[in-house]
Amino acid sequence: MNQSAAVEATGLVKAYGKVGVLHGIDLRVEAGSVFALLGPNGAGKTTAVRILATLTTADAGHARVAGYDIVRERTQVRRSISLTGQFAAIDEKQTGEENLRMMGRLSGLSRPAATQRAAELLERFGLTDAARRRTVTYSGGMRRRLDLAAGLVGRPEVVFLDEPTTGLDPRSRAELWQVVRELSAGGATVFLTTQYLEEADRLADRIALVDGGRLVAEGTADELKARVAGHRLDLVLTDAAAYLRIETHAPGRSVHRSPETLTVGFPTDGTAAEVRALLDELDPQRRDIVRFSVRQATLDDVFLTLTGKEPAHV
C-alpha cells in the first residue's frame, strides 16, 4: 500500500444472494483529504463503507485502511477508524456528557481521561450548554453533532461518514460541513458518502461516482464537470409540445430536464459560435424557445449524464 493512502481498495465485490451490490470497486483516498463517494440510492455506497469499516466481508477483492488489511488486521483497523451512520446512535436516556464519557471508557480511557475528553468534545461541537441534558431533548442537528463527537473520542485516523446530513435542516447541515472541514484541517482523513451534490462539491478534494455497484467516474469536482461540458445551455420552451419536440429532436443529449418548468439543458463549450449553432439546430423555425441562458456545468449535470438519474436535493 502506498504510504500516502489512508484507504486503498481493489476489486471489491459483494452480492446478497443473487443480487449483486458491488462489481469490482477500486478506491484510493489520500491521507488527510476529504473523499466523497457519490451516487443514487441503492448504488452500493453504504455497502462499500461497511466493507471498509470491517462490518461486512467482501466476496472478492482486498483493501487496507490506515495501513491495515481489513481482513487479517481487522482489530487494528477498528482502532484506527470511526463510523457515523445515517442515523444517530446515541443513548437517549443519558446526557450528552454521559454518552461521551461512556464512549471514552469503552475506548480504554481512564475515568479522568474520559471526563476530560468528553468536555473537550462538547466544547468543540458547541454542546457544552446542553451537556447535562438527556439527549432525548436534543434537536436533530445536536444529536448528529453528538454522534460524530462520540466517534472522535479515540482520535481516529480515518472517519467514515455515511450520508451524515440525511434529514438535517440547512443550518444543521452547514454546521456539520464545518466540522468536516475542521477534521480534515486537523489531519484526519474523511470518507464521506452522500447523494447531495452540493455537499460533495463543497467538501471533497476528490469525488468518486458510483452507480449500480460500479465506479463510473472519479476526479476533482472540476474534472468531473469538464467530462460533461464546460458549460450548459438552458432552454425555456413555449409549451409542452415544444418541450417534446426538443427532446425528440435531440434524444439522449440533454443533461438537464425539467418538464414542470419547460426547461431543457444541453452541454456546450460556452462559446458564442456553439451557442448560436445549438439554437439554430434545436429550434430552426425559431418558435419553440422563449429564452435561454448559459451557465457553468454542475455536478447535477455529471450525475444525470453518467447515471441517468436525478440527484437528491435538500
N, C-alpha and C positions, 0 to 999 in steps of 0.2 A: 504493500500500500504506500502511496505517495505520502510523505510526512506532512504536506500542506493540506491534505484532505481530511476533514473531520468525519465525513461519511462517504463511503465508496461501495457501490453495489454493481454487480454484473449478472445479467441474465436471470433476474428474479422472476420466477413462475409460480403462480398459485391458482388452484382450482378448488371449488367446493362441489364435490360430486362431479357431474358432467358440465358444470358451469365454470368456464374459465374466467378468472378475475384479473390476473396479471399474465402477460405474454412476453416475458423476456425483457424486463425493465433494467436499463443501465442508468446509474446516477452517480454524480460526483459533486460533493459540496466542499468548498474551501473552508478551512478553519477560520472562525471569526466573521463569517459572512452571514447574510440573511438569504435563504434559498426558499423559493416558493414553488410548491407542486400544485399546479393549477389544472382544473378540469371540472366537467359537469358532474352532477350526482351520479354515482354508480360507475365512475371512471376507474376506480381502483386506488384512489388516494389514501383512504384510511387503511386499506389492506397493506399497502406499501409501508406505511408508518408502523403498523402493528408488527410487521416482519422485522423492521429495523430496530424496533424497541424490544424485541425478543418475546413479544406476546403471542406471535403466530410463527409457525415454521414454514418456510418456503418449500415448495415441491422440487424446485431446482434453482440453481444459481448460488451465489455466495456474496457476503457483504461484511464490511468492517465498519465499526462505529467507534470513534475516539481511539482508533488504533487497535481495537479488539475484534476478533472474529465473533459474529453474533451467535454462532452455534457452539464452538469449542470454548469460548470465553464469555459465556452469557452473563455470569455473575459480575465480571469486570465491566461489561457494557452497562448493566443496570446501575452500577455505582457511578457511572460517568454521565448519565443522562437524566432528564426529567421529561415527563409526558403529560400534557394537558389536553384532555379530550374535548368533545363538543359540548359536554355538559359538566358543570362544576361538581367536583367530587369532594364535598366538604361535609362535616358532621354538623347538622343544623341545631343539634341540642347543645353544642359547645359554643363558646365565644370565639371570636376571631383569634384572640391571643391563645386560647386553649388549643385550637386547631393547629396553630403553628408550633407551639411547644410540643404537642404530641408528635408532630412530624419530625421535630428535632430529636426527640428521644428515640423514635423509630430509626432515625438515621445514625444513631450511635453517639449522639452528643450527650455530654453530662447535663444534669439538671440546670446548673447555672449557665452553661453554654447555650442550651436550648432556649432559655429565657432571654438571653441577650440577643440571640439570632432572631427570635420572634419579634423583639422590639425593633431591631434594625429593619426587618422586612415590613412591619406595619407602618413605620415611618416612610420607607421608600415608596410604598404603594398608596400612601395617603389614607391609611386606615386607623391611625392612632386614636382618633376621637371615638371610633366605633370598636376599639379593641376588646372592650369588656361587655359588648352586646352580643347576645346569641345570634348566630348567623342566619337564623330563620327570619330575622328582621332586616337583613341586608337586601339592597336592591340587586338587580341582575348584574349591573356593572361592578358593584362591590364584591359580589360573590365570585365573579370572574377574576378580579384582581387578587382576591384571597386565594383562589385556586392556583393561580400562577405563582403567587408568593410561596405557597406550600411546596410547589415543585422546585423552588430555588433554595430551599433550606440547606441542602447538601452541596451547594455551589457546583452544579453540573457543568460539564464542558459543552454538551450538546443539549439543546432544548427543543423538543418536538411539540409543536402547537397544531393540533388537528382541528381545523375550522374554528378557531378560538372566538371569533366575533359573531358566530351564528346567533341570531335572536337579540343582539345588543342594539340599543339605540345609537344614533350617530355620535353623541357625546361620549358614551362609554367606549365605542369603537375607537374614537380618536385617542382616548386615554390609553387604551391597550396598545395602539400603534406606537405611542411614545415610549411605553415600556419595552417594546420590541427593539426600538432604536437604541435605548439605553443598554439593553442586554448585549447587543452587538458591539456597541462602543466600549463595553467593559470586557470584551474579548470572547464572549460566548458565541457559539455557533447556533443559529436559529433556523430550524427546518419547519417551514410553515405550509400547511395545506389550506387551500381556500378555493372557493368558486366566485369570490368577489374580485373583479378585475382591478378595481381602484386600489384594493388592498395590496395586491401583488405589485402593481405599478409603483406605488409609493414606497414600499418597504424593501422589496427584494433586489439584491445585487444581481442575481440570476434567477430565471424562471424556466421551469420545465412544464410543458403542456402535455397532459396525458388524457387519452380518450379510449374507451373500450379496452383498458388494460395495456395499452401500447403508448410509448412515448412518441408523440407526433412532432414535437419541436422543442428546442432548448436554446437559450441565449439571454442576453440582457433584454429589458423591455424595448429599447430602441431597435435592437437587432430583430426581434420578433415582429415589430411593426413594419420594419423595412422589408420583411419577407412577403408581406401582403401588398403594401404600397406605401409610398412616402406620404400620400395624401388620399383623401376621399372626397368624391364629388357627390353631394347630396342633392337629389331632385325632389321637389314637391310638385305633385301632379294634380291635374284639374279635377279628376273624379276617379271612381273605382274602375271604370272602363279603361282609362288612360293608364292606371296602375297596372292592370292586367296586360295591356299592350306592351308596356316597357318590359315587364317580367318575361313575357313570351318572346319578345324580340331578342333578349339577351339572357337566355336561361343559364343559371349557374355562375354568372359573372358578378352579381351583386354581392356586396359584403355587409350590407345593412338593409333590413326590410322592416317597414312599419306600416302595415295596411291601415291601422287606425288613423294615422296622420298622413296617409298617402305619400309616404316618403320612401325612396329607394336610394341606396348609396353604392357607388362604383369606385373601384381603385383607380388612381391616376397619379402621375408624377407631379401634378400641381402646376405644370406649365400652361400658359395661355393657349398655346397651339393644341395641346392634347385635350384641354377642356373644351375648346371650340369643336374639335373633331368628335368628341364624345357626344356633345349636344346635338350636332348635326346627324350623327349616326342614330342616336336613340330617338330623336324627335325630328325627322326630316321635314314634316309638314308644319312644324312649329305650332302645334295645337295642344300638346299634352303637358308641357312643363310650365308651371306657373312661375316658379323661381328656383334658383339653385344657390348652393354655397360650397366653398372648398374649405376643407378642414384637414388637420393632420390626422393620419391614421391612429387608431387607438387599439388597446388590447381587446376591446369588443370585436373589432374587425378581425383580429387574429383568431380569436376564439370561434367566431361564427364561420370563418373561412375554413379553418382546419378541423373543426369538429362537426360543423353543420348544425350546431345547437345554439340557442340563445343563451347568453351568460346570465348569471344571477345578478340582481341589483337590489340595493337596500331600499 
